[in-house]
């Protein structure tokens, strides 16, 4: 017997919305005989959008059994792979303090200028499995474990300063929505599907993060060219108990760099491990990646007068309003010896703090503090994962009465395993040296309520968008159209455009037109109107903050038999002086003959090394000109489409003609003749790309 399925209808945002909370969040309530949402014990849940807190702006309460159960089950859904951030890559290094902060915090890494602290850093993607590709459009994890002389401190962050949700109770829903659908187990490592955008289109608080996600920030050129952020507002606490709010920023010494979407797609085919390989190779050749640690520090008066709630994790503080002060430098100088033992077994937890660093009442941070320990317990098999070398403190002794358990390696001698005891043995607490929480007053009724100060979901999304260059705005629009075009349900596309109308009219109308909506929908309801007067923040743009150097970047040089060896030598010298890396690409890997019949080594075969793998390219063909080599034609055409700087010798004329680029001269196409022209070419390559070339391919 054949069953006929009734077509599933996707309701409008109005039909799906029962009520809006004080923070603008959408509540969907059961009516009549609708299915009730319950705990695993069968208790009906009253509010699935907000954790139980002491007052709307207050801390999350441990007695919230619905939050506890939801996070507990979510944390234990997968073994042994991480539920999120499964695809990661790590390295060891050192943090060096460059500014004494003892007047602001007693935190050990900042005790004196010049003080060094050993660290382990893990970069990751969020949505994909361990086997997914590096250049998926995704948020990147940027987590740093400081092995300080007062214990381990984990700064568990991302390469984006805000997040999708305001309350940790929504994290399982967010991740479920973006992960492969439970019935078909795809798509993998991408957000371009119905479930994700259905959830996002019903979660107005995500709109700021969506602008970042659709920007070039989520397709970084490498781990070494992306920023890192602590996301939340934390506290620095001085020896005297004085609190200063702080936000953490990692600034890459190589500057911000990303790839174009077409490059990302092709890179994942040519080298799905591109980011891993880049970090490994950089450390291996002694070109150690570095980031400056910056902080935004401010007091309660600033927080009270800032236009948004500093405890809202979907908001940032523009650098123009509160400058980032550099306080130290991170250098990664040692690759792992064993990927599993270190990168896979490293366990980060936001609750791992040291004296001088404390939490705020950010509800997402409070939930993360609660959740991470559960995750590590399940993933690493027991409570003694802190004994693993990568997780064990290195700068201080460890002494406590914890005993037994799976994989226990410590063996305390004697009869005492408790305190207080009358035997005069064992460790004791120390009120002066020990960790003391900041004495923030806590008042308010127990309630599930989001503060009204969290309710503006569009103003900073707009600020981010208008802070981008026209090229970057086009990238955001194209990404939105691409992702939403993958949604089979037209209503989802329409709902998203209704949110875009609250961000930028031109963006929304262009998206509606390219998605073929016919008519532009009405703007989504807002709890607070968009602030149209927020000034652009140039610090939010990648293109407005180019690296100004070719250091650490890669030039791909195409060669064939009979090429000009002196010109290659000039390029090699110029690249070396600029601190870059050069790779030679030829039709065969065994080597290539120059015009003097000297055999030169080749690092890459052209059929396996497309131009997407390089930051800039040079083409120095020999007698055959390479015009009849399809891979060479694709190499040069792609480099042009991707707005890269291109150096051409006179012998490249035939290949240029074959690519249809004979009349396509612009500031990014350079003639290579001698050492002087090679130096000039590398100087021009300091600028990331020739963005004006994009207009040739618009529409």
N, C-alpha and C positions, 0 to 999 in steps of 0.2 A: 504494500500500500504506500503510495507516494504522498507525502505531506507537503502541502503548499504553505510556504512561509508568508506571513503578512509583512509587507514592507515596513521596516522600522522607521518611525517618524522622529525627526530631530526637532524638538520644540524651540520656539523663540526664546530669547532671554527673559522676556516678560512672563511667559508661561512657566518657565523653570524657576522663577524667583518668587519665593513665598514672602520673604522679608529681608530688609537690609539692616544690618547691625549698626551700632554707633560708629564703627570704624569703616563703614562702607562695604563690609564683607557680605556675601550672599548666603542666606540661610534657606535651605530647601526643606520644607516640613511635610510630613506625611498627613494626608487627610483621608477621611472615610476608612476604607479597607486597604489603603496603601501599605506596602511592606514597611515595617518598622526597623530602624537601625538599632542594633543592640550590642551589648558587650558579649564576650564569649560565654558568660554566665546567663545570658538571656535578659539582662536588664536593659530596658529601653533607654537610649541616649537622648538627652534633651538638647544638647548643643554640640555639634561636631565641628565647629569653627573656632572655638576659643577654649584655652586651658583654664582651669580653676585658679584664680589669683586672689591675693589679698588687696582688693581695690583694683580699679581698672588699670592704673599704671604700676601696680605692685608686683612682687615676686610670685612665681608659680608655686603652688602648694603641693607637697609630696603626697597628700591624701587623694589627689586626683586619680582615682583608680581607672577611669576611662582613658586618660592620657597614658598612664603607666602601661595598661594592657595593650593599647594600640601600638605604642612604640616598642614594647617588649616583643610582640608578635612580629612586627616589621623587622626588628633587628635580627631576628632568628629565622628569617625566611630562606636564606641561602647558606649553604655550606659547600666548600670552604671559602669560595670567592666572596669578596666584599660585595654587599648589596649595591652600593654606589662607590665610585672611585676605584673600580676593579682594575682598570688598566693604568698602572702607575709605573714610575721610574724614579729611582732614588740615587743620591750621592752624598758623600760625607764632605764636611767642610768646617770652616771656622767663622765665627762672628767676632768682629773687632769693634769695640766701642770707640767712638770718636768724640763723644761729649759726655762729661761727667753729669749724671742726673741725680746725685745723692740728695739734692735739695728738694726733689720732686718725688722720687721713689726709692725704696730700699732694695729694689730688684737687683739681684747679683750681677747680671750682664752689664749693667750701666753704672757700676760702682766707681769706675775711674776710666779716664780716657786712655786708650791703649790696651785695656783689658780684653783678653781673648777667651771665647767660650766655644767649645766643640759643639757641632750641630750635625743633624742628619735631616736632609730635605727630601720630600717625596712630591713629585708632580704627578698629575693624573687627569684623565677625563672623568666625567661623572656618569654618563648614561650607559656607555658601552660595556661589554664584557671584557675579560682579560684578552680575548683574541681579536678585539675590534681594532680598527685602524687609528693611527695617531691624529689624523687631520679631519676628524669628524667636526661638524659645527657643534660645539659644546662648551660649557663652562670648564675651566681647568682648575683642579685643586693645586694649592701651593701651601704645603704644610711643613713647618719647621719645628724640629725637636731640639731644644737647647739643653745640653747636659751641664747645668750650672753647678756651682759649688754649694747651692742651697736646695738642690733637687732638680728634677726635670720639669721644664716648662714647654708646653706644646702650643704654638701659635698656628692654629688649624684654619687656614684661609683658602681663598679662591683668587683667580685672576680678575675678578669683577668685584667692586666694592659693595654691591647690594645683592639682595636675594629675591627669589620669587614670592616668598610667603612671609607673613609677619608672626605667625604662631607655629610652634613646633608640632602641634596636633595635626597640621596639614601636610607635614613632610611625607608620611606614607602615601597620601593621595597624590601628591606631586610626582613622586618617583614611580608609583604604579602607572600613572598616566603617561609618562615619557618612556617607560620600559616597553619591551615587546608585549603586544596584546596577549592576554592569557589564553585565548582560544587558538591563535595562529602562530604565536611565538615569533613574530616579526612586527615592525622593522627593528633592526639592530642598530644601536648607536646613532640614532637620529630622532629628531623631534618632528619631522615632516609627516605627521599622520593625524588621523581624526581624534584619537584619544587624548593626545597631548593638547591640541588646540581646543578641543571641547572643554577640557578642564581650565585652560588658561582663559578662554573666552567667558568663563563663569567665575573668574577670580580677578577682579579689578586691581587688587593690590599687586599683581604680577606685571602690570603694564610698564613700569620703569625697567624692570629686569628684561622684559621682552625687547626693549629698544637696544639694550646692551647685547643680548643674545643674537639679535639679527644684525649686529654690527660686525666689523672685522675683528673685534676683540676675541671672538670665539673661534677664529681660524688663525691663531698666531703662527708666525714663521717658525718659531722654536720656543722651547721652554725659556731659553736665555733672553728672549726679546719680549717677554710679557711682564706686566706688573703683577704684584701680589697684594692682597688686602686681608686684614683681620676681619673685615665685614662689620663686626659689631663694635659698639662703644664699650670699652673697658675702663677700668680705673687704675691709675698709678696711685699708690699710697705711700706716703713718706714715713720715716721713722716716728715722727710725731703724730701720725694718724690722720694727716691731712690728705684729702682726696682730690685728684685732678683727673678729669675725663680724658681718654686717649683713644685715638684711632690709629691703626698701624698700616703703613704703606711700604711695599718693597718696590724700589725703582731700579730697573735694569740698566747697568752701565752701557749696554749695547743699544739702548733706546728702544722705543716701541716699534715693532715691526709685525706685519701680518701678511698673509697671502691673499690672492683673489680667489673667489669661489671656484672658478673653473680650474685654477691651479690645485686647490685642495682636492677636488675630485680626481684629477689626474695624478696627483702625488700619492694618493692612497692606493692607486693601482701600481705606480712605479716603485714606491717604497713605503709600504704601510707602517714601517717602523721609523719614519723620518725623524721624529722628535727624539726618540730614544738614541738613535744613531748619532744625531747631532750633539747631544750632551756627552755621550761616551767619547766621541772623537775629539771634542773640544778639550776634555780633561786629559785624554790620552796624549795629545800633542802639546800639553802644557799651556793651552790658552784658557785659563781657568775663568769660568763665568763669575760675574760679580753683580751684586745688587746693593744699593744703599737702602738702609732702613730709615724711613722717615716717620714722624709722628705728627698728628694734629692734636694739640693739647689745648683744653679749654676748661673753664670753670662753670659753676652752676648758673651764673648770670648770663653767660653766653648761651648756655643750653635753654634757659628760660626765654631768651629774646630771639633765638634762631627761628626761622620761618617754619621749621618742621621739628618733629619730636626726634631728638638724637638717639632715642632707644628704639626707633622704628628701623628694622633691618632692611627695609625696602627703600631707605633714603640714604643719601650721602651728604657730606658737608663740602661744598665746592672749595677748592684750594684758594680761590680768590677771597673767600670769606674767612678762612682759617688756614694760614700757610702751613705747608708741610716742612717740618724742621728735621734735618738729617742728623741722626745720632749714632750711626754705625754702618759697617759694611759687612756683607756676607760674601764669602768666597767659597766656591765648591772646587775642591782640589784632589779628591780621591773617589774613584769609582768603587762600587761595592765589590767585595770578593766573591759573594755568593748571592745571586738575585733572590732566591727563596728565603734564605736565612735572614736577609736584611730588608730588602724592599717589600717582600710579601709579608713578612712577619712583624714589621714595624707597626706599632699600635699607637695611634694618636688619640688624644682625648682633650676636649676643650676644658675639662675640669682640672687638668694637670697644670696648676699654677704654682708660683713660688711667692714667698713674702714680698710685698711691694706691688703685686699685680692682683687685681680683684675684679669681680663681675659687676655688671649692672643688672637692672630688671628687664632688659631686653628679653621678651618672651621666647624668641627663637633661640637665643643663647642659653636661657634657662633650660629649655627642653633638650638642647644638645648636651649640656652638662649631665643631664639625667640619662641620656640614651647611649652615649659612646661606650661606657663601661660594659653595658649589656652586649653591645656589638662585639667587643674584643673577647669577652668571655665565651661567646658562642663560636666565634671564628677561630680562636686559638686554643680552644679545648678545655679551659679551666682557669682558675683564678691566679695561677702563677706565671702568666705571660710576661710579667715584669721581670722575671729572671732571665728571659732571653737576652743575649748580649746587646742587640740593637735597642731594646727597651729599658735595659738596666741603667740606673744613674751611674755616671762616670766620674763626676767631680765631687762627690760627697759620699760618706758611708751610709749604709742602710741598716737599720736595726729596729726590729719590732717583734711581736709575739705571734705573728701569723705562722701557722704550722700546717703541715700535711697538704692534702689536695693534689690533684692531678699535676704531674711534672714538677713537684717540689724538689728543688736542688739544694736549698739551704738546710743546714743541720745544726740548730742551736744546741749547745751542750748544756747539761745540767738538768735540774728538776723543775726549773721555773718556766712556765709558759703563760703567766698572768701577771697583772699589775692592778692595784698595789699588792706587793708581797713583803713579807717580813724577813726575807733571806738576804737582803742587801744586794740582790743581783738584778741584772737586766736594765734596759733603758728606761728613762723617765721623761716625762714631758718637760718643756722649758718655756715658761710664759713669756720671757723676753725675746728669745731667739725664734720661737715657734711662729707658725702662720696664724695671724689674727685677721679675721674679716673686718672690713670697714663697717663701722657702726652706723649704718644708714637706718633712719627711722622707718618702721613699717606699720602702717595703719590701713584700715579699710575693711569692709565686709567681704566675706567669701563670696565670689561671684564669677560667672563666666561672662565676661564683658570686655570688649576691646575698647581701648581709650579713643575718644573722638579725635585726639591729636594724631591718630594713625589714618584718618579717613581720606586724606588727599592723595589719590592714586595716580594722578595724571600730570601734575605740575612739573615734577622732576623728570618724568618721561619726556615731556616737551623740552625741558631745559637741555637734556642730553641730546635730543634730536637737533635742536637749533645750534648746538655747539659744534656740530660736525661740518665739514666742508661739503660743498655740493656733491662732490664725488662720493664721499662717505654716506651722505643722505641717499644717494642713488643705490648704493650697496644695501642699505637697510631696506629700502623699498623693494629691491629685487629679491632679497632674502625672504621678506614677508610674502611676496607673491609666489615665489617658488614653494615655500613651505605650505602655504594655504592652498595652493593648487593641488597638493597631494591629498587634501582632505576631500573625501567623497561626498560629504554632507554639505550642501550649499548653505544651510543655515549657520554652520560653524563659521564659514568665511564671512557671512554677513554680520554675525555677532562681533567678530574681531574688527571688522571695518567700523562698526559702531563705536568701539573703544578708540580707534585711531582718530575719529572725529574730535575726541576730547584732547588729543595730543597736537595734531596739526592738520588743518583742513586740506592743504595741498597733498600731504602724504596720504590721507584717507581717500581723497577723490582719485588720485593716481592708482592706488591699490584697487579701488572699486572698478576702475576702468580696465585695468590689466587682468582682473579676475572675471571680467564679463558679468558683473552683477546687474547690469541694466540700470537700475536706480540705486542711488546711494541711500543706505538705511538711515534711520534716525540715530542721533548720538545716544550712546548708552547713558542711563541715568547716573548721576553723580551725587555723592554725599557732600562733596565740597567742590565748588567750581575750580576749574584750572586757573592757576595764577599765570596770566599772560605776560606779566612784566618781569619775570625772572631773566636776568642777563645771561648770555652765553658764557660758558666756562671753557676757554681754549684748552685747558689741561685735560679735558675729556676726549680730545681728538687725537688720533694717531698721526694723521697727516700733518697736523700743525706742530708736531713735536718729533721731527725726524732725528735720527741718531747723529747726523753730522760726521760720520766716519764709516769706513768700510771694514772696520775691525770686526773680526769674527765672522764676516760674511764670505760668500763663496762665488768665485768667478768660474764659469764653465767655458772652456776654450775648445772649439771644434777644429780639428786638424785632419788633413789627408796627405798622402805622399807628395812630397815636393813643396811643403809649406815653408814659409820664411822663418828659419830658426832664430835669426837675430830678433825678429819681432816678438816671437814667443818669449825669448829671454828678457826683452824689455818689459813685457807684461808681467812676467814672474817677479822681476825686481820691483815693479810698481805695486803689485799686490802685496808682496812681502813688506815693503815700506809702510803700506797702509794697514798692516796687521790682519790682512785677509787670508783666504785659502784659495788656491787655484787647483782645478782639476782639468785634466786633458781628456777630450772625447774624440774618438775616431771610429771609422767603420769596423776596425777589428781591435781586439784587446792586446795582441802580441807586440805592438809597437808601431811607430810610424816614422817614415824617413823624411828628413828635412831636405831642403834644396841642395845641400852639400852631401847628401846620402848618409848622414849620421842618423842612427836609430835612436829615437826618443821613446821613453816609456809612456804608456797610456794608462790612465786610471779607470776609464769607463768606455764601454762599447756604446756607440750612439743609439743603437736599437733598445738599449736598457737604461739610457740616461737622458731622458727628455729635458728640455730647458726648464720645466717647472721645478726641478731640483736645485736650481741655481738662482742667486740673487741678481746676477748680471751675466751677460754672455759676450763672447767674442768669437768671430768666425774667421779662420785663417786657412782656407782650403789650399790645396796644392794644384797639381796639373789637371786633375779631373774636375775641379770646381764643385763637385758634390751635387750639382743640379739634378742629376738623375737618381740621387739617393733619397727615397721617400722619407726616411727617418730624419735626414738633414733638413729637408723642406719643412717637415712638421716642427723640428727644433726651432728654426728661425721664425716661422709664422707664429708659433705659440709665444715665443719671447716678445714678438711685436704686439700681439693681442694682449699680453699680460703687462704691457706698459713698461717693459724692462729697458734699461740702458743696453745698447747693442754696439759693440765695436766691430768694424768691418775692414778687412784688408782689401786691396785692389783686386785680389784674386777671387773675392766673394761676389763679384758683379753678376756672374752667371746664375749663382744660387739666388741672389736678390731678385733677379728677373723672374726666375722660376716661381718664386713666392709671391709675385705680383707686387713687390715693394719698391720697384725702381723709382717711382715718384713720391715715395712716402717719407721724405726727409723731415725730421723734426729735431728738437733739442736732445732727444734721446738716442739718436743714431750718429755714431762717431766714426770718422775715418781714421784708421790706424796705419801709420807710415813708419814711425821711428820711436825712439825712447821718449821724446817730448810728447808726442801724441798719446802714447801709452799712459804717461803720468796725467795728462789732461783728461783722458777717459776715466781713469780711476778717481780723479777728483770730482768728476760729474756724478759718479756712482754713489757718492755720499748721500745724495738725494735718493730716496727710496725708489721712486718710479717717475715716469713721465705721465702724470695723471691726465693731462690734457688730451692724450691719445685716445682716451676712452670715448670721446665724442664721435670718433670715427665709427664706433661699433654700437652707438646708441640706437635704441628703437627695436 
